Amino acid sequence: MSNPVSGKPAIRPMVPTDLDRIVDIDIKVLGKERTGYWELKFASLEKRSRVSSLVAEIDGTVVGFIIGGASRWEFGVPEHIGWIDTIGVDPDHQRKGIAKTLFTEMTRRLKKEGVDTIITFVTRRDWVLLKFFNSMGFQKGDMVNLEVDI
């Protein structure tokens, strides 16, 4: 349900019954179906602690989501570092501040966990995401992404 006073979406923790709507949003954004991926993602989220997975709801319908958490020294990253794994907003609801609202609430929750820095990975040619994260205060960090073709 949305907040009738502010007109902003209601933000709440993601629950297993959100799976179908998350899949629908993912299809609309990426143009391909990845139900199996999301089933595995949901199963792993239920097993992890210190993970913040939120949805934005308007009139009882999930219109966006964000998945992230606090490090537990994965990849040598200290536990005061948080991360954003995935953020998605239904294209019919984009450019209305939903991603910003989700990010703001994620940040608030991660601060409670002792996080003071948040990282994420973005393809360097994804100008839309780069612009969004820049507007949230992100800048190049100390970590370097390494890859090899095999």
C-alpha positions as CSV (number, residue, x, y, z in Angstrom):
1,M,0.0,0.0,0.0
2,S,1.3,3.5,-0.8
3,N,1.6,6.3,1.8
4,P,-1.6,8.3,1.2
5,V,-0.1,11.4,2.8
6,S,3.1,11.7,0.8
7,G,2.1,9.8,-2.4
8,K,5.3,7.8,-2.0
9,P,5.4,4.1,-2.2
10,A,5.4,2.0,1.0
11,I,8.8,0.3,1.5
12,R,8.8,-3.1,3.2
13,P,11.0,-6.2,3.5
14,M,10.9,-8.5,0.5
15,V,9.0,-11.8,1.2
16,P,8.8,-15.0,-0.8
17,T,5.3,-14.1,-2.2
18,D,7.0,-11.2,-4.0
19,L,8.8,-13.6,-6.4
20,D,6.3,-13.5,-9.2
21,R,6.2,-9.7,-9.3
22,I,10.0,-9.4,-9.1
23,V,10.2,-11.8,-12.1
24,D,7.6,-9.6,-14.0
25,I,9.6,-6.5,-13.3
26,D,12.8,-8.2,-14.4
27,I,11.2,-9.3,-17.7
28,K,10.0,-5.8,-18.4
29,V,13.4,-4.3,-17.7
30,L,15.7,-6.9,-19.3
31,G,13.3,-8.4,-21.9
32,K,14.0,-12.0,-20.9
33,E,12.6,-14.4,-18.4
34,R,14.9,-15.6,-15.6
35,T,12.5,-17.3,-13.1
36,G,15.1,-20.0,-12.2
37,Y,17.6,-17.3,-11.4
38,W,15.2,-15.5,-9.1
39,E,14.1,-18.7,-7.4
40,L,17.8,-19.4,-6.5
41,K,18.3,-15.7,-5.5
42,F,15.3,-15.9,-3.1
43,A,16.5,-19.2,-1.6
44,S,19.9,-17.7,-1.0
45,L,18.4,-14.5,0.5
46,E,16.5,-16.5,3.1
47,K,19.8,-18.2,4.3
48,R,21.8,-15.0,4.6
49,S,21.8,-12.7,7.6
50,R,22.5,-9.0,7.5
51,V,20.9,-8.8,4.1
52,S,18.5,-6.0,3.3
53,S,16.0,-6.9,0.6
54,L,13.3,-4.4,0.2
55,V,10.3,-3.7,-2.1
56,A,8.4,-0.6,-3.0
57,E,4.6,-1.1,-3.1
58,I,1.9,1.2,-4.5
59,D,-1.7,0.2,-3.9
60,G,-0.6,-3.3,-3.0
61,T,1.5,-3.9,-6.1
62,V,5.3,-4.3,-6.0
63,V,6.7,-1.7,-8.3
64,G,10.4,-1.9,-7.4
65,F,13.0,-3.7,-5.3
66,I,16.5,-3.5,-4.0
67,I,18.8,-6.3,-2.8
68,G,21.9,-5.7,-0.8
69,G,23.5,-6.3,2.5
70,A,26.5,-5.9,4.8
71,S,29.7,-7.8,4.1
72,R,30.8,-10.7,6.2
73,W,34.3,-10.5,4.9
74,E,33.4,-12.0,1.5
75,F,36.3,-11.4,-0.9
76,G,38.3,-9.8,2.0
77,V,35.8,-6.9,2.2
78,P,35.5,-5.7,5.8
79,E,32.1,-6.0,7.5
80,H,31.6,-2.2,7.7
81,I,31.2,-2.3,3.9
82,G,27.7,-2.8,2.4
83,W,26.8,-3.6,-1.1
84,I,23.9,-3.3,-3.5
85,D,23.4,-6.5,-5.6
86,T,20.3,-5.6,-7.6
87,I,17.9,-2.7,-8.0
88,G,14.9,-2.8,-10.3
89,V,11.9,-0.6,-10.9
90,D,8.9,-1.4,-13.2
91,P,9.4,0.7,-16.3
92,D,5.8,2.1,-15.8
93,H,7.0,3.6,-12.5
94,Q,10.5,4.7,-13.4
95,R,11.6,8.3,-13.0
96,K,9.3,8.8,-10.1
97,G,11.8,8.6,-7.3
98,I,11.2,4.9,-6.4
99,A,14.8,3.8,-6.8
100,K,16.0,6.7,-4.7
101,T,13.4,5.9,-2.0
102,L,14.5,2.3,-2.0
103,F,18.2,3.3,-1.9
104,T,17.6,5.7,1.0
105,E,15.8,3.1,3.1
106,M,18.5,0.5,2.3
107,T,21.2,3.0,3.4
108,R,19.3,3.7,6.7
109,R,19.1,0.0,7.4
110,L,22.7,-0.7,6.5
111,K,23.9,2.2,8.8
112,K,22.1,0.4,11.7
113,E,24.3,-2.7,10.9
114,G,27.4,-0.6,11.2
115,V,28.0,-0.1,7.5
116,D,29.7,3.2,6.6
117,T,30.4,2.5,2.9
118,I,28.3,0.9,0.2
119,I,29.7,-0.6,-3.0
120,T,28.1,-1.9,-6.2
121,F,29.1,-3.0,-9.7
122,V,27.9,-1.3,-12.8
123,T,28.8,-1.9,-16.4
124,R,30.9,1.1,-17.4
125,R,28.8,1.7,-20.5
126,D,25.5,1.6,-18.6
127,W,25.0,5.4,-18.5
128,V,21.5,5.2,-17.0
129,L,22.7,3.3,-13.9
130,L,26.0,5.2,-13.7
131,K,24.0,8.5,-13.7
132,F,21.6,7.1,-11.0
133,F,24.4,5.9,-8.7
134,N,26.3,9.2,-9.2
135,S,23.2,11.1,-8.2
136,M,23.2,9.0,-5.0
137,G,26.8,10.1,-4.2
138,F,28.7,7.1,-5.6
139,Q,32.1,7.5,-7.1
140,K,34.9,5.2,-8.2
141,G,36.1,3.2,-5.3
142,D,39.4,1.4,-4.3
143,M,38.3,-2.0,-5.6
144,V,39.2,-3.1,-9.1
145,N,37.1,-5.5,-11.1
146,L,39.3,-8.2,-12.8
147,E,38.1,-10.6,-15.4
148,V,39.4,-13.2,-17.9
149,D,37.8,-14.7,-21.0
150,I,38.0,-18.5,-20.9
